[in-house]
Amino acid sequence: MSQSRRQFLKSASIGTAGIVGGVSLLKSNSAFAAYPAAATSQVSFIGATPGSSAGPGPSQTYSYTSTNNSSYTGRRGLIYDAMMPFQSQIAAGIGTGTNAKTIIIKPNLVYAASSGTPTALPFTHVDAVRAVIDFIRAMPGFSAVPIVIAEASAGTTSSLMGTTFSDASQASCNTYYKLLITYTNLTLVDLNTNSTVSSTGTTTSGAGYAAVTNYLWTKSLKTSVKVNVGPIWMSNKYFIISLCRPKTHNCMVATLTTKNCSMGMPITGSANGITTNSKTQMHVVDTSVAGNVVGEDEDLAWNIFQNATQYTLNGHPDFAIMDAWEGMQGNGPIGGSAVEQGCAVAGFDHLAVDRITAKLMGCSDTAILAQPNPAVTHSYTDLRALVWMSNAGIGNYDITKIQINNGTVGDFSAVTPYIYGYSMATNYTASPYYETTWLGNDTLPDTSAPSSTLAFPPNKTVGVLKDARPYMSPQANIHGGGVIRSNDVKIDLFLPAGFHLNLGIFDLKGRQIRRLGGEYLNNGRYSITWDCKNDAGSRVPNGNYIIKLNANEYQLCDKITLLR
């Protein structure tokens, strides 16, 4: 599986910029610049040796010894080897010297018990974290590189890092706290409180990760909500590794590497004058009421998508790892039961990693627009936030564009023996099917793009895109307070479906001073730059302006201030 950097880039059909700093733009006759999708996305898949012929399941056992370091066994060795094909690319992405990025391992820590004592299964296992640390430290020139484990959990992150895992073979290092004893130059950070966590569980403020203000559009796109997010997602100075296990989820079908990032982005607690729990806002920021499962599901899917557009602007997550040594099925993300699966998936394209994981969890390879029996047959399209992201140019969720272990595109023979049909959460399988209620016909015009990323029945509207909306990145998320101090204003658009767009700049009296573009665009990722000139070609004065996007019946208005 080892390959050179040049071989990897060729097989992935992307250049160095696609790995490290984002992809280049395609130029066309359109007023909008389009970001090309990678022809294929390569992922690494490693499977362990099962203890019986029964296949994966609650009672299966697995054994594994790393082919790259025989002292690493089990989960630790599996993840270590899954990362190995990307060693040179990971090193290049992190960089060295003054230009080196801070390495962030983002685990999934979930408060898991009403009794007050967290249990291990919903968490990213500490041995998975150890494997990543071991791998990075084994790269030439990285033996002493600083590594940060950072999380912003819904509970108290610092106490969750001290959860004791049942792992007798690693009893000397069975908590996140104890990693600090084993490894030097390692820091545990609670992003919620901007504090470091010591080996005894005490916290020290001022860790250098103060929350920043971010804005979420409500699902109606008519208003926005101010939230606090961890600063690592809003900067390209970090190399973020998303690391979690496959879990069913009661509002979002499954917790995968994408959701680990999107839900890890908001913080709990108060900062910047905001006291609302930002994670609660992820579930409900529109007309829904907390506890209304159907509406909550729809809001959560939309917010996972729009958070992904924000961290994508900064190239995150930089790498994704799915630890499927042991997953969770049933009433996840905290109340499910174990599935022993004995495998791991890794790659730069987190959507591709998640798509293979959806396959591992038993999701179909074809879209199911009307679930006949979701308890038996799961559809990958039920993870609609991932479909939107893929259609909007954020990675490949299309199974026909994913390459396993540098083999033939579409050959998943290595994956097949490890597939297990997870039992889904009650909200998925019980009637009404809360997590599949978004399926149905979309009556809006122009939403079935001719070159849709995913293959759906021809000449039919795409049910899974029923709630697809155009996304325009708020300038306040890019420029503090929406204050722009240059003559170039870059406007980023993410289209999960095709829309006819009209984009213009208006003054506060509602007069259009510059028409930027008006045309039909297929689903994808686009950008356009306003040079701060009016239609007559003259520079506009400093002051307040409105960026207005009309897309079919949707309208987004973003207020900016020019101060050059």
HELIX and SHEET records of a PDB file:
HELIX    1   1 ARG A    5  ALA A   12  1                                   8    
HELIX    2   2 THR A   16  VAL A   20  1                                   5    
HELIX    3   3 GLY A   74  MET A   83  1                                  10    
HELIX    4   4 MET A   84  PHE A   86  5                                   3    
HELIX    5   5 GLN A   87  ILE A   94  1                                   8    
HELIX    6   6 GLY A   97  ASN A   99  5                                   3    
HELIX    7   7 VAL A  126  ALA A  138  1                                  13    
HELIX    8   8 THR A  157  LEU A  160  1                                   4    
HELIX    9   9 ALA A  168  CYS A  173  5                                   6    
HELIX   10  10 TYR A  176  THR A  182  1                                   7    
HELIX   11  11 PRO A  231  MET A  234  5                                   4    
HELIX   12  12 THR A  257  GLY A  264  1                                   8    
HELIX   13  13 SER A  278  HIS A  283  1                                   6    
HELIX   14  14 VAL A  293  THR A  312  1                                  20    
HELIX   15  15 HIS A  350  LEU A  360  1                                  11    
HELIX   16  16 TYR A  380  ASP A  382  5                                   3    
HELIX   17  17 ARG A  384  ASN A  391  1                                   8    
HELIX   18  18 ILE A  399  LYS A  401  5                                   3    
HELIX   19  19 THR A  416  TYR A  418  5                                   3    
HELIX   20  20 THR A  426  THR A  429  1                                   4    
HELIX   21  21 TYR A  434  THR A  436  5                                   3    
HELIX   22  22 GLY A  463  LEU A  465  5                                   3    
HELIX   23  23 GLN A  475  ILE A  478  1                                   4    
HELIX   24  24 GLY A  480  GLY A  482  5                                   3    
SHEET    1   A 4 ALA A  33  ALA A  34  0                                        
SHEET    2   A 4 GLY A 524  TRP A 530 -1                                        
SHEET    3   A 4 VAL A 489  LEU A 495 -1                                        
SHEET    4   A 4 TYR A 471  MET A 472 -1                                        
SHEET    1   B10 THR A 203  SER A 205  0                                        
SHEET    2   B10 SER A 195  VAL A 197 -1                                        
SHEET    3   B10 LEU A 186  ASP A 190 -1                                        
SHEET    4   B10 ILE A 147  GLU A 151  1                                        
SHEET    5   B10 THR A 102  LYS A 106  1                                        
SHEET    6   B10 TYR A 238  CYS A 244  1                                        
SHEET    7   B10 PHE A 319  GLN A 329  1                                        
SHEET    8   B10 SER A 337  GLY A 347 -1                                        
SHEET    9   B10 SER A  41  GLY A  47 -1                                        
SHEET   10   B10 ILE A 402  ILE A 404  1                                        
SHEET    1   C 2 THR A  49  PRO A  50  0                                        
SHEET    2   C 2 TYR A  62  SER A  63 -1                                        
SHEET    1   D 2 VAL A 212  TRP A 217  0                                        
SHEET    2   D 2 SER A 224  VAL A 229 -1                                        
SHEET    1   E 2 LYS A 247  HIS A 249  0                                        
SHEET    2   E 2 VAL A 253  THR A 255 -1                                        
SHEET    1   F 2 CYS A 363  SER A 364  0                                        
SHEET    2   F 2 HIS A 378  SER A 379  1                                        
SHEET    1   G 5 VAL A 483  ILE A 484  0                                        
SHEET    2   G 5 TYR A 554  LEU A 562  1                                        
SHEET    3   G 5 GLY A 543  ALA A 551 -1                                        
SHEET    4   G 5 PHE A 499  PHE A 506 -1                                        
SHEET    5   G 5 GLN A 512  LEU A 521 -1                                        
END                                                                             
